[in-house]
Amino acid sequence: MSLKEDFDNLIAKLQQERDEIGLKLHLATMEAKEEFDDAENQWRHLKIKAAEIADESVDTTEELIANAKIIAEELKNTYQRISKRLAE
């Protein structure tokens, strides 16, 4: 093989790898966005719960607070997964 053919093969392999990485990044970004959109729904739900807990005219139960904490923990884990995925 000539030097030019070696170089052309190298460029072709790099182009293929570049395209594959680009596609993986695009898909990972889409997955992260979808997961973040789902987390946004949980966030809105948690904000409502937090407002209920903060409202002194509403009778707050331990169950309500426990449920809010569960949602908060789930959100924390989701945000960490998204951050990790974006850092990769």
N, C-alpha and C positions, 0 to 999 in steps of 0.2 A: 504494500500500500504506500502511496505517496504521502508526503507531508500534508499536501492539500486535502487529500481524501481523509486522512486522520483528523484534520481540523474540521472538515465538514461533518464528519460523524460526531465529533465532540459537540459541535454547535447544535446538531439535530437532537442529541441526547439531552443537552441542557434545555433546549426549547420544550421538549416533551416533559421534562421534570418541572420546568417553570409552569407549564400549563396545568399539570396535575396539582401542584402546590396552590396555584391560583384558584382552581376549582375547590379544593379542600378548604381554603380560607373563606371563599364565598359561602360555602355550605355551612361552615362553622359559625360564620357571622350571622347567617340566617337563623340557625338553631339558637344562637345566643339571643337574637332579637325576639324570636318567638317565646323563649323562656322568660325574657324580661317583660314582654307584654303580659304573659300569665302572672308574673310577679306583681305587675302594676295593678291587676285586679285584686290580688291578695292585699296589696298596700292600701287600696281604697277601703277594703273591708276592715283592715286593721285600724285605719284612721277613724272609721265610724265607731268601732268598738272602743277606741281610746277616748273619743268624745263622750260616749255613754258612761265610761268609767269616771271621767273627769266631772261629769254633770252631777252635782250634789243632789239634784231633785229626783234623779233616777236611782232606784234601789239597786245597788251593785252587789252581785253575788260573787262568791269565790269561784263558782263555775264560769262566770263571764270572764273574770280575770284570768283564770287558767286557760280558757279557750283563746283569749287574746295572746297569752304568752306562747301558746303552741303555734299560732299563726306567725308570731314574731320570730320564733326559732326557725320555722320553715322558710321564712323570707331571708333570714340571715344565711341559711345554708344555700338557698338559691342564689343569692348575691355572690357568695363565695365561689360557687360553681361557675357562674358567669364570668367573674373576674379571672378565675384560673383559665377558663377557655380562651378568653381574650388575650391573656398573657402568653399563651403557647405559640 
